[in-house]
């Protein structure tokens, strides 16, 4: 007989990824515990870049305002080659994208996410380490060890390993972690500099030898504060043999597993070490001061063979590690957690269709593979080395081109869409990773609306019968789960049939979906009892590529599960059956949900 659960989900690791998973689970009403072996947040600005897509995630969760208040804008990057400016990259997003790039120290990101988690009465269990776990058909039994050596057995329905590059969860599942390591080490430092370069721009300064190869590099990312930057540069030989840090994962590179990744201890760089590199490579004479911290950093590139097994999953650095180029790592991990959390919430609530949890690996592992490959390439050659047009390159770096077309829980690309909305713009229907397919969806290209599996773009100019001001679509989606968006055109039957669709959606999901009608500017609202907003500026019709009545199912993670034109109840029900269990059905068995159990 199954033992009593002490929590629904146990999250191991309280970095940005673990905190996102726990916060999103609690937002969906799921019981959750989160444990971290460190006694407090680390005061290091390790991961600092925040992508526009991550800000959209935080918008949906309801915490983006706090993040914006604490961040500084990333306006672009200046690239220097042997002292001469070669490239100036402007990070200007298309007007339809609601957020730009930002810089925020990792400890501030963790503070904001921890405060969000606290809204639900959940706190981080500090100085508590996951040491082992076993799983069976009904749940997971984990052993947690406190700093004083006492141990506690925790019984949960699911376990998420967000415990970093040396993950106990990954090792316990027996997942492979194939890849390699960079031969060179790097120094990281948080310093103030007095150069006169424009504020808000990252700096990449390279030196090329006689053979044209890059043999020295400096990268500076602006941080909140006057003249403050996180600098990274090659480590000199005398600092390259740092040993293991006593803080363990998230502060050290070794844990007996051969994975050389992360901050090291040993002799930390001093301010003269940083100044020496600035003297060699800075495009302007500069003096560094007020160094807050510095460390040596080792870089590996690896990815697991699968993102989970049975009732146990990995996310973030536990699943994929790679160079910090373009700030892809933490942002990708946050989106791993966001994707997994809503699926676990349905499973815990007995509303998950068999196979729903398996879609986490199907959707997110191809993204991880693409990010690892791209960041390795960019670390060696720079972002500008990719042979893509500037808009596509920018959207890809912003993580707005990630698509789940071909996922087992979305309709196939093109299915249920009207014939005038485009051909998918060259998408690889089965890729699951990002591709040019998302350019129309992400940027809102005219005539090419998003397809099932694509990100649901934002738009403005939506007006209602009461509010005297226009709203964004993301205002309507914020802090919600699944949302059925029903678009109606002009004429006497603009909203006719919407109530029947709403009844189908509510019945098929056990009332776990919210419904909103978006009507063309001249469409009457008399045919429905649903909340109605008019597309006064025509932005919804343009960005979603619609001129006929169409139904969109927007998932909790902001991606489209379905696009139905015409929006017929039986087709809507068919899509929802791929996600939601029949009413009253308990959550599926272990083998149904996620394949065979692990060790």
Secondary structure, 3 states (H helix, E strand, C coil): CCCCCCEEEEEECCCHHHHHHHHHHHHCCCCEEEEECCCCCCCCCCCCEECHHHHHHHHHHCCHHHHHHHCEECCEEEEEECCEEEEEEECCCCCCCCCCCEECCHHHHHHHHHHHHHCCCCCEEECEEEEEEEECCCCEEEEEEECCCCEEEEEEEEEEECCCCCCHHHHHHCCCEEEEECCCCEEEEEEEECCCCCCCEEEEEEEECCCCCEEEEEEEEECCCCCEEEEEEECCHHHCCCCCCCCCCCCCCCCCCCCCCEECCCCCCCHHHHHHHHHHHCCCCCCEEEEEEEEEEECEEEEECCCEECCEEECHHHCEECCCHHHHHHHHHHHHHHHHHHHHHHHHCCCECCCCCHHHHHHHHHHHHHHHHHHHHHHHHCHHHCCCCHHHHHHHHCCCCCCCCCCCCCCCCCCCCCCCCCCCCCCCCCCCCCCCCHHHHHHCCCCCCCCCCCECCCCCCEECCCCCCCECHHHHHCCCCEEEEEEECCCCCCCCCHHHHHHHHHHHHCCCEEEEEEEECCCCCCCCCCCEEEECCCHHHHHHCCCCCEEEEECCCCEEEEEECCCCHHHHHHHHCCCECCCCCCCCCHHHHHCCCCC
